[in-house]
């Protein structure tokens, strides 16, 4: 089974297309992200701190949740040039997030813009982002098509279900 995102990029994306990615972040992933980024804000580690902030528990790093756009970008070959995030609500461990990415503009040279919106299980918006970058065109898209036709051997996500 191929990856719908990768297959869509190989055929060529269009303005107006929408893709969804779902993911649940664990406490362990948040700890690993904190170690990687050196972000040890108590809001991610200390329940008493979270109580004082009015949260119902410890929360995931906002940029860890925001990193869901990396799955989209990596699968379609998006080369990012700008990202602007707006954090609206906390994301708690174990919540399944749905990130919806919509291509809003696509120029002939591959320059693209997109909007992303994350929702929690209650359907509340927790995060939004504006994205700019470049999508594969010409020879890059042809190469991506060959990679997909060969079964995408270097992509660990191949064969996994995706909303695409």
C-alpha positions as CSV (number, residue, x, y, z in Angstrom):
1,X,0.0,0.0,0.0
2,X,1.4,3.4,-0.9
3,X,1.1,6.6,1.1
4,X,-1.8,8.8,-0.1
5,X,0.2,12.0,0.6
6,X,3.2,10.8,-1.3
7,X,1.0,9.6,-4.2
8,X,-0.8,12.9,-4.4
9,X,2.5,14.8,-4.5
10,X,3.7,12.6,-7.3
11,X,0.7,13.3,-9.4
12,X,0.9,17.0,-8.5
13,X,-0.9,18.9,-5.8
14,X,-3.5,21.6,-6.5
15,X,-4.7,24.7,-4.6
16,X,-7.7,23.7,-2.5
17,X,-6.6,20.2,-1.8
18,X,-7.0,19.2,1.9
19,X,-5.1,16.5,3.8
20,X,-5.6,15.1,7.3
21,X,-3.1,13.6,9.7
22,X,-4.0,12.1,13.0
23,X,-1.7,11.5,15.9
24,X,-1.7,11.0,19.6
25,X,1.4,12.1,21.7
26,X,2.5,10.2,24.8
27,X,4.2,11.5,27.9
28,X,7.3,9.7,26.7
29,X,7.3,11.5,23.4
30,X,7.0,14.8,25.2
31,X,9.9,14.0,27.5
32,X,12.0,13.0,24.5
33,X,11.1,16.3,22.7
34,X,12.0,18.2,25.9
35,X,15.4,16.5,26.0
36,X,16.0,17.2,22.3
37,X,15.0,20.8,22.5
38,X,16.1,21.4,26.1
39,X,12.6,22.8,26.9
40,X,12.0,21.8,30.5
41,X,9.1,24.2,31.2
42,X,7.3,22.8,34.3
43,X,4.0,22.9,32.4
44,X,5.2,19.7,30.7
45,X,6.5,17.9,33.8
46,X,5.0,19.2,37.1
47,X,1.3,18.6,37.9
48,X,1.4,21.3,40.7
49,X,2.6,23.9,38.2
50,X,-0.2,22.9,35.8
51,X,-2.8,23.1,38.6
52,X,-1.6,26.7,39.3
53,X,-1.9,27.5,35.6
54,X,-5.5,26.2,35.5
55,X,-4.8,23.2,33.3
56,X,-6.4,19.8,34.0
57,X,-3.0,18.1,33.8
58,X,0.5,18.3,32.2
59,X,0.6,19.3,28.6
60,X,2.5,18.4,25.5
61,X,5.0,20.8,24.0
62,X,3.2,23.1,21.5
63,X,5.8,22.6,18.9
64,X,5.6,18.8,19.3
65,X,2.0,19.0,18.3
66,X,2.9,21.5,15.6
67,X,5.4,19.1,14.2
68,X,2.6,17.1,12.7
69,X,3.1,19.4,9.7
70,X,6.5,17.7,9.2
71,X,4.8,14.5,8.3
72,X,2.8,16.3,5.6
73,X,5.9,18.2,4.4
74,X,8.1,15.1,4.4
75,X,5.6,13.0,2.5
76,X,4.9,15.6,-0.2
77,X,8.4,17.0,-0.5
78,X,7.5,20.4,0.8
79,X,10.5,22.6,1.4
80,X,9.4,25.1,4.1
81,X,10.4,28.7,3.9
82,X,8.1,30.2,6.6
83,X,5.8,29.0,9.4
84,X,3.6,31.0,11.7
85,X,1.9,29.2,14.6
86,X,-0.9,30.3,16.9
87,X,-1.4,28.2,20.0
88,X,-5.0,28.3,21.2
89,X,-5.5,25.5,23.7
90,X,-3.4,23.1,25.6
91,X,-2.8,19.6,24.2
92,X,-2.9,16.8,26.8
93,X,-1.1,13.5,26.7
94,X,-3.1,10.8,25.1
95,X,-5.4,13.1,23.1
96,X,-5.8,12.3,19.4
97,X,-5.2,15.4,17.4
98,X,-6.4,15.9,13.8
99,X,-4.3,18.2,11.7
100,X,-5.9,19.4,8.6
101,X,-3.7,21.0,6.0
102,X,-5.2,22.9,3.1
103,X,-3.1,24.1,0.1
104,X,-4.3,27.7,-0.4
105,X,-2.0,28.9,-3.1
106,X,0.3,27.1,-5.6
107,X,2.3,29.0,-8.3
108,X,3.7,27.4,-11.5
109,X,7.2,27.5,-10.0
110,X,6.1,25.4,-7.0
111,X,5.9,28.2,-4.5
112,X,3.0,27.3,-2.2
113,X,1.1,28.5,0.8
114,X,-1.0,26.4,3.1
115,X,-3.1,26.7,6.2
116,X,-3.1,24.1,9.0
117,X,-5.6,23.6,11.8
118,X,-5.3,21.1,14.7
119,X,-8.4,19.9,16.6
120,X,-8.7,17.9,19.8
121,X,-11.2,15.0,20.4
122,X,-13.8,17.5,21.4
123,X,-13.5,19.2,18.0
124,X,-11.9,22.4,19.6
125,X,-9.2,24.2,17.6
126,X,-6.0,23.9,19.6
127,X,-3.5,25.2,17.1
128,X,-3.4,27.0,13.7
129,X,-0.5,27.7,11.3
130,X,0.2,29.6,8.1
131,X,2.8,27.8,5.9
132,X,4.9,28.9,3.0
133,X,7.3,26.7,0.9
134,X,8.0,25.0,-2.3
135,X,6.5,21.8,-3.7
136,X,8.2,19.5,-6.1
137,X,7.8,20.4,-9.8
138,X,9.2,19.0,-13.0
139,X,12.2,16.6,-12.5
140,X,11.6,16.5,-8.7
141,X,8.0,15.3,-9.3
142,X,9.2,12.7,-11.8
143,X,11.7,11.4,-9.4
144,X,9.0,11.2,-6.6
145,X,6.8,9.2,-9.0
146,X,9.7,6.7,-9.6
147,X,10.2,6.4,-5.8
148,X,6.5,5.7,-5.3
149,X,6.4,3.2,-8.2
150,X,9.4,1.4,-6.6
151,X,7.4,1.0,-3.4
152,X,8.9,4.0,-1.5
153,X,11.6,1.7,0.1
154,X,13.2,4.3,2.3
155,X,9.9,5.5,3.8
156,X,8.9,3.8,7.1
157,X,5.4,5.1,6.8
158,X,4.6,3.1,3.7
159,X,1.9,0.6,4.3
160,X,0.4,2.5,7.2
161,X,-3.1,3.8,7.0
162,X,-3.5,7.6,6.5
163,X,-6.4,10.0,6.0
164,X,-4.4,11.4,3.0
